[in-house]
Amino acid sequence: MTNLWSIWSLSLVTFACFGRGCSSHCPVLECWFLQEKKQGGASGSQEKILLDVGTEGHHRAASRHAAPDSSIRTIYSVEDPAATLCHRSLRPPSGSTNKPLCEISSFLPQPSSVKWAASLTESALSPIHLQADWLAGTLQGVGGELSVSSVLRAATGTSELDVVLSVTTTTVAVKARLSEPVLLDCQFWADPASPQSGFAVEWRYQYRGSGQLILAYDGKADRLSDTLEEGAMMDIAELHRNGNASLILQKAKVSHSGTYICMVYRPHLLAQVTMELEIAEPPSLSIYPTSLPLTVAGQSLTVHCEASGFAPYALELSWELKNPDGTTRPLGPGRLTGHRQAWDGTYSQDTRLELDTSTLDLGRGGEVTCVGQHSGGTRRASVTLRIIGFSTPSIEDSMAMVGVALVLYGLIKFVSWTFIPSGSSEAAESNKKEK
């Protein structure tokens, strides 16, 4: 858990740095403004715009940037007190061809229908604050290290936007081992000057078209929903203190792989980020027999390799031979069995290799290795194959044959001493002298 809490602490420091505006400058973001298709009208369209981002007081001292593209006709001045849109991954190095992804669309404030956010709009009244132009922004940082979802407000008919709600994650794609703790980062910031108050957080899980609620929290009523996933938790104190809505899975399971959605509700507002979690457990390889007998050229042997305890099920099993001179060559996949699934969701698979020394060019043998290539890591298991009687014997072959000869000679002497009577030898010797 030490590493987990270290990562969590680092994320808190980073987010706090956002709040203090520790970045020296904010980027000018190129975004696509997506116009939805109107009912009975033309299809949707998209327009390239610029977001001139700054922190507090930006509208009063906004610099007017010239559009780098003559087709860009709209430039918005964005005030982001939390500096969430100033993250380094949204500012690629000059001349870089990799750019952050940014999409802006119209947003319609409305009450939420979920029960853990119902307390936010109990009055059923829409405040005057909502009478404005509302936009929703979705941004992905360069390298996939950041995902941001923001709700922005502008006085009707103006191009000066204020960020009123931001949800961010720095764990866009996470890979974890079985039984390890997993942290899914989710931080949110809400404009403290907004007349709207209260918040709610919801975590959902989706996999192959099906989904379920993990947990939810009504921050206004201080009510936590029943946790539907064993070992899933949030730190409620950090949630209120720093807007840290991160989800902790105390012990990763195969069934945890999938898409996670962190949703933050404010009265009439919603922003969300998604994360992909992959539980990648490499295989454990067992090879048998664990010791191969001394083999004569022309003899056949069968070697088995079992890969077990891996997830996901995609695994590439193969064999290779490392010759005495150190070179390695492939021997193919062997005969593969189908996958078998264990009670904990992990998989196992076998491969069998026929070592026919009369048809395969195995030389004097070497190290036969079973290789399992998996998204969780590559694993190997080896056994030594020794072949004698191959063309010119090696030193090892010669020593082995000498050893066999000595054993046979000793066996013959032992039999002769044990089973041939000494009297028979003396009689034979006496007959020879008489003749």
LUMPAGU-321545 format. One line per field, with one value per residue (C-alpha): residue number from 0; residue in one letter; y, z, x. Coordinates in steps of 0.2 Angstrom, whole numbers. Layout:
% LUMPAGU-321545
zase	(NUM,...)
lumnu	(a,...)
y	(Y,...)
z	(Z,...)
x	(X,...)
***
This chain:
% LUMPAGU-321545
zase	(0,1,2,3,4,5,6,7,8,9,10,11,12,13,14,15,16,17,18,19,20,21,22,23,24,25,26,27,28,29,30,31,32,33,34,35,36,37,38,39,40,41,42,43,44,45,46,47,48,49,50,51,52,53,54,55,56,57,58,59,60,61,62,63,64,65,66,67,68,69,70,71,72,73,74,75,76,77,78,79,80,81,82,83,84,85,86,87,88,89,90,91,92,93,94,95,96,97,98,99,100,101,102,103,104,105,106,107,108,109,110,111,112,113,114,115,116,117,118,119,120,121,122,123,124,125,126,127,128,129,130,131,132,133,134,135,136,137,138,139,140,141,142,143,144,145,146,147,148,149,150,151,152,153,154,155,156,157,158,159,160,161,162,163,164,165,166,167,168,169,170,171,172,173,174,175,176,177,178,179,180,181,182,183,184,185,186,187,188,189,190,191,192,193,194,195,196,197,198,199,200,201,202,203,204,205,206,207,208,209,210,211,212,213,214,215,216,217,218,219,220,221,222,223,224,225,226,227,228,229,230,231,232,233,234,235,236,237,238,239,240,241,242,243,244,245,246,247,248,249,250,251,252,253,254,255,256,257,258,259,260,261,262,263,264,265,266,267,268,269,270,271,272,273,274,275,276,277,278,279,280,281,282,283,284,285,286,287,288,289,290,291,292,293,294,295,296,297,298,299,300,301,302,303,304,305,306,307,308,309,310,311,312,313,314,315,316,317,318,319,320,321,322,323,324,325,326,327,328,329,330,331,332,333,334,335,336,337,338,339,340,341,342,343,344,345,346,347,348,349,350,351,352,353,354,355,356,357,358,359,360,361,362,363,364,365,366,367,368,369,370,371,372,373,374,375,376,377,378,379,380,381,382,383,384,385,386,387,388,389,390,391,392,393,394,395,396,397,398,399,400,401,402,403,404,405,406,407,408,409,410,411,412,413,414,415,416,417,418,419,420,421,422,423,424,425,426,427,428,429,430,431,432,433,434)
lumnu	(m,t,n,l,w,s,i,w,s,l,s,l,v,t,f,a,c,f,g,r,g,c,s,s,h,c,p,v,l,e,c,w,f,l,q,e,k,k,q,g,g,a,s,g,s,q,e,k,i,l,l,d,v,g,t,e,g,h,h,r,a,a,s,r,h,a,a,p,d,s,s,i,r,t,i,y,s,v,e,d,p,a,a,t,l,c,h,r,s,l,r,p,p,s,g,s,t,n,k,p,l,c,e,i,s,s,f,l,p,q,p,s,s,v,k,w,a,a,s,l,t,e,s,a,l,s,p,i,h,l,q,a,d,w,l,a,g,t,l,q,g,v,g,g,e,l,s,v,s,s,v,l,r,a,a,t,g,t,s,e,l,d,v,v,l,s,v,t,t,t,t,v,a,v,k,a,r,l,s,e,p,v,l,l,d,c,q,f,w,a,d,p,a,s,p,q,s,g,f,a,v,e,w,r,y,q,y,r,g,s,g,q,l,i,l,a,y,d,g,k,a,d,r,l,s,d,t,l,e,e,g,a,m,m,d,i,a,e,l,h,r,n,g,n,a,s,l,i,l,q,k,a,k,v,s,h,s,g,t,y,i,c,m,v,y,r,p,h,l,l,a,q,v,t,m,e,l,e,i,a,e,p,p,s,l,s,i,y,p,t,s,l,p,l,t,v,a,g,q,s,l,t,v,h,c,e,a,s,g,f,a,p,y,a,l,e,l,s,w,e,l,k,n,p,d,g,t,t,r,p,l,g,p,g,r,l,t,g,h,r,q,a,w,d,g,t,y,s,q,d,t,r,l,e,l,d,t,s,t,l,d,l,g,r,g,g,e,v,t,c,v,g,q,h,s,g,g,t,r,r,a,s,v,t,l,r,i,i,g,f,s,t,p,s,i,e,d,s,m,a,m,v,g,v,a,l,v,l,y,g,l,i,k,f,v,s,w,t,f,i,p,s,g,s,s,e,a,a,e,s,n,k,k,e,k)
y	(0,12,15,17,31,39,40,47,60,65,67,78,89,90,95,108,115,117,127,139,142,135,135,150,152,143,136,143,127,122,114,107,115,101,107,94,89,98,89,89,100,97,85,91,101,105,121,124,137,144,144,157,150,160,160,173,190,183,192,209,206,194,194,194,180,179,163,152,146,158,147,150,164,161,164,162,169,156,160,144,148,130,131,113,118,123,106,102,88,102,111,101,106,119,111,94,86,78,89,88,83,95,95,108,106,115,110,110,112,101,92,74,60,49,48,52,69,73,83,96,102,99,117,112,130,135,150,165,159,146,159,160,151,134,124,107,103,86,86,73,77,72,55,50,56,67,68,83,86,104,114,132,147,163,178,176,182,185,175,176,159,154,137,132,113,103,84,77,61,57,38,37,19,8,-9,-19,-36,-48,-45,-28,-12,0,18,27,45,57,75,89,108,118,137,143,159,150,152,133,123,104,90,71,58,42,28,16,1,-5,-20,-27,-17,-21,-9,-7,5,4,17,34,48,62,76,88,75,66,49,35,22,4,-2,-14,-20,-28,-18,-2,14,33,44,55,67,70,72,86,94,93,87,70,58,44,26,13,-5,-14,-30,-32,-46,-52,-46,-28,-26,-13,5,16,32,45,57,73,81,99,107,106,102,86,82,65,56,38,27,10,-3,-19,-33,-41,-56,-65,-84,-96,-109,-127,-139,-158,-169,-158,-168,-177,-193,-195,-197,-207,-200,-206,-207,-197,-187,-177,-162,-153,-135,-129,-110,-106,-92,-78,-65,-59,-75,-69,-79,-84,-100,-106,-117,-113,-122,-114,-123,-126,-112,-100,-97,-99,-105,-107,-124,-118,-118,-137,-144,-131,-135,-124,-112,-117,-105,-106,-101,-84,-80,-83,-95,-110,-118,-132,-135,-152,-153,-169,-170,-182,-182,-192,-178,-163,-156,-155,-157,-162,-155,-140,-130,-133,-118,-115,-96,-88,-70,-61,-43,-45,-50,-64,-80,-94,-112,-123,-141,-148,-160,-170,-181,-194,-203,-187,-187,-182,-185,-170,-171,-173,-187,-196,-195,-201,-216,-220,-220,-232,-243,-244,-248,-262,-269,-268,-277,-291,-293,-294,-307,-318,-317,-321,-334,-344,-357,-356,-375,-374,-363,-374,-389,-380,-375,-393,-400,-387,-393,-412,-409)
z	(0,2,-16,-18,-5,-12,-29,-21,-12,-28,-37,-23,-24,-42,-41,-28,-39,-52,-39,-36,-54,-53,-72,-79,-94,-101,-119,-133,-137,-154,-153,-163,-160,-163,-169,-166,-179,-177,-178,-196,-201,-209,-202,-188,-192,-184,-184,-178,-164,-152,-133,-125,-108,-92,-74,-63,-71,-88,-96,-90,-97,-111,-125,-142,-152,-171,-177,-185,-197,-208,-207,-188,-185,-167,-152,-134,-119,-105,-87,-77,-59,-55,-70,-75,-93,-90,-88,-96,-107,-115,-120,-132,-137,-151,-167,-161,-172,-157,-151,-137,-142,-138,-142,-137,-138,-132,-115,-108,-89,-81,-65,-63,-61,-51,-32,-25,-34,-31,-16,-27,-35,-22,-25,-43,-48,-61,-55,-65,-65,-78,-90,-100,-114,-108,-116,-112,-116,-117,-118,-119,-116,-127,-122,-114,-97,-94,-97,-93,-94,-91,-90,-96,-94,-104,-103,-117,-133,-127,-130,-113,-105,-86,-81,-67,-66,-70,-68,-72,-71,-73,-74,-91,-94,-80,-80,-63,-57,-48,-29,-30,-24,-38,-38,-51,-50,-51,-45,-47,-45,-44,-44,-26,-32,-40,-32,-34,-20,-16,-26,-29,-35,-45,-50,-64,-72,-90,-99,-116,-117,-99,-84,-66,-52,-41,-28,-26,-13,-10,-4,1,12,17,12,4,-7,-3,-11,-24,-27,-12,-8,-17,-7,-8,5,10,20,5,-6,4,8,-9,-22,-22,-29,-33,-32,-23,-27,-12,-21,-40,-48,-66,-66,-63,-81,-90,-92,-76,-77,-63,-64,-53,-51,-47,-47,-65,-71,-74,-80,-81,-86,-91,-87,-94,-81,-87,-75,-83,-74,-83,-84,-73,-84,-79,-90,-88,-88,-78,-83,-100,-102,-112,-130,-144,-162,-170,-153,-150,-134,-129,-119,-111,-105,-95,-93,-79,-69,-83,-88,-100,-110,-125,-124,-137,-133,-142,-141,-145,-144,-138,-146,-136,-146,-139,-154,-153,-166,-165,-164,-167,-156,-153,-151,-141,-131,-128,-114,-97,-85,-66,-52,-50,-68,-74,-88,-92,-108,-113,-127,-132,-142,-151,-152,-165,-167,-184,-192,-183,-184,-166,-167,-150,-141,-130,-119,-125,-119,-118,-120,-115,-122,-113,-111,-92,-97,-105,-95,-99,-93,-99,-99,-105,-120,-123,-139,-141,-157,-167,-182,-173,-155,-144,-128,-118,-129,-128,-109,-108,-120,-109,-94,-102,-107,-90,-82,-94,-91,-73,-74,-85,-72,-58,-67,-71,-53,-45,-56,-64,-51,-48,-49,-67,-71,-63,-72,-88,-84,-80,-96,-106,-97,-101,-119)
x	(0,15,17,-2,-2,13,5,-11,-1,8,-8,-15,1,-1,-19,-15,-2,-16,-26,-12,-8,10,11,20,8,-7,-9,-19,-29,-35,-52,-66,-83,-96,-113,-126,-138,-155,-171,-177,-162,-145,-132,-121,-105,-88,-78,-61,-59,-46,-47,-35,-34,-28,-31,-39,-41,-38,-53,-47,-30,-33,-20,-27,-19,-18,-26,-13,-25,-35,-50,-52,-64,-69,-57,-64,-55,-56,-54,-49,-44,-40,-27,-33,-32,-14,-7,10,2,-9,7,17,35,36,36,29,17,8,-6,-19,-36,-50,-68,-81,-100,-116,-121,-139,-140,-154,-158,-151,-163,-151,-156,-139,-139,-158,-154,-144,-160,-174,-181,-185,-181,-168,-158,-155,-137,-142,-147,-131,-122,-116,-102,-94,-76,-67,-48,-35,-17,-2,4,-13,-7,-22,-41,-51,-70,-75,-91,-90,-101,-102,-113,-126,-119,-101,-85,-78,-79,-78,-74,-86,-83,-68,-65,-48,-39,-20,-24,-32,-25,-20,-12,-11,-6,-18,-21,-12,-21,-27,-29,-40,-37,-52,-50,-64,-64,-80,-81,-83,-91,-105,-122,-124,-119,-117,-110,-112,-100,-104,-92,-98,-90,-93,-87,-92,-108,-114,-112,-115,-114,-98,-102,-110,-109,-121,-110,-124,-133,-117,-124,-114,-123,-121,-104,-108,-90,-80,-65,-70,-69,-66,-58,-73,-63,-51,-66,-73,-56,-48,-61,-51,-64,-52,-57,-47,-49,-40,-37,-37,-47,-48,-66,-60,-54,-64,-69,-72,-82,-80,-95,-97,-113,-117,-134,-140,-122,-112,-94,-86,-70,-67,-52,-47,-41,-32,-28,-13,-6,8,8,17,26,29,39,40,48,59,74,76,85,101,95,102,101,85,76,60,55,39,40,25,23,9,5,-7,-14,-13,-26,-31,-33,-22,-6,7,16,31,47,65,82,98,112,129,137,124,114,95,82,63,55,37,22,20,3,-8,-23,-38,-39,-46,-53,-50,-62,-53,-55,-37,-33,-22,-16,-4,8,16,32,38,57,60,79,78,68,73,90,93,112,120,105,105,92,74,64,45,41,25,23,9,3,8,26,36,40,52,55,69,75,92,92,108,110,124,129,128,141,158,156,158,169,153,148,165,165,147,152,167,157,144,159,166,149,147,164,162,145,153,167,155,144,159,166,149,141,156,163,182,183,177,192,204,198,199,217,222,215,225,241,238,236)
***
